[in-house]
Amino acid sequence: MILLGLVLLLLGVVFALQGEGMVGGSSLMDNNPNFVYIGSFVALVGIVLAALGIWPRPVMNTQASTSP
């Protein structure tokens, strides 16, 4: 999940920079404000996924208690 989050973060940043016209590439995406919003959203999803992958999960005790 961490790797997927980092990939989405990278793609989102590239999309946003292309939408701003700072990175060349696709003429469809250059200087297009829609891709700034799309890229920002994708980058945010990537950050959330990476954080969820890093966040420690609670350990569940699977042993049955033997208390009377």
C-alpha positions as CSV (number, residue, x, y, z in Angstrom):
1,M,0.0,0.0,0.0
2,I,2.9,2.3,0.7
3,L,4.3,1.8,-2.8
4,L,1.0,2.4,-4.5
5,G,0.6,5.6,-2.4
6,L,4.0,6.8,-3.5
7,V,3.3,6.1,-7.1
8,L,0.0,8.0,-7.0
9,L,1.7,10.8,-5.2
10,L,4.3,11.1,-7.9
11,L,1.7,10.9,-10.7
12,G,-0.4,13.5,-9.0
13,V,2.5,15.9,-8.7
14,V,3.4,15.4,-12.4
15,F,-0.2,16.0,-13.4
16,A,-0.5,19.1,-11.4
17,L,2.8,20.5,-12.7
18,Q,1.8,19.8,-16.3
19,G,-1.5,21.5,-15.6
20,E,0.5,24.6,-14.4
21,G,2.7,24.4,-17.5
22,M,5.9,23.8,-15.5
23,V,6.5,20.4,-17.0
24,G,6.3,19.8,-20.7
25,G,4.7,16.8,-22.2
26,S,1.1,16.2,-23.3
27,S,-0.3,19.2,-25.1
28,L,-3.7,18.3,-23.7
29,M,-2.5,18.7,-20.1
30,D,-0.3,21.8,-20.6
31,N,-1.7,24.9,-18.9
32,N,-5.0,23.2,-18.2
33,P,-6.3,24.0,-14.7
34,N,-8.5,20.9,-14.7
35,F,-5.3,18.8,-14.4
36,V,-4.1,20.9,-11.5
37,Y,-7.2,19.8,-9.6
38,I,-7.0,16.2,-10.8
39,G,-3.3,16.0,-9.9
40,S,-3.8,17.5,-6.5
41,F,-6.6,15.0,-5.7
42,V,-4.5,12.1,-7.0
43,A,-1.5,13.2,-4.9
44,L,-3.8,13.6,-1.8
45,V,-5.1,10.0,-2.3
46,G,-1.5,8.9,-2.6
47,I,-0.5,10.5,0.6
48,V,-3.5,8.9,2.4
49,L,-2.7,5.5,1.1
50,A,1.0,5.8,2.0
51,A,0.1,7.0,5.5
52,L,-2.4,4.1,6.0
53,G,0.4,1.7,4.9
54,I,2.8,3.2,7.4
55,W,0.3,3.6,10.3
56,P,0.6,0.8,12.8
57,R,-2.4,-1.6,13.0
58,P,-3.6,-2.8,16.4
59,V,-2.7,-6.4,17.2
60,M,-5.7,-8.5,17.8
61,N,-5.4,-11.3,20.4
62,T,-6.7,-14.5,18.7
63,Q,-6.2,-16.7,21.8
64,A,-9.4,-17.5,23.7
65,S,-9.3,-16.4,27.3
66,T,-9.5,-19.2,29.8
67,S,-10.9,-17.2,32.7
68,P,-13.6,-19.0,34.7
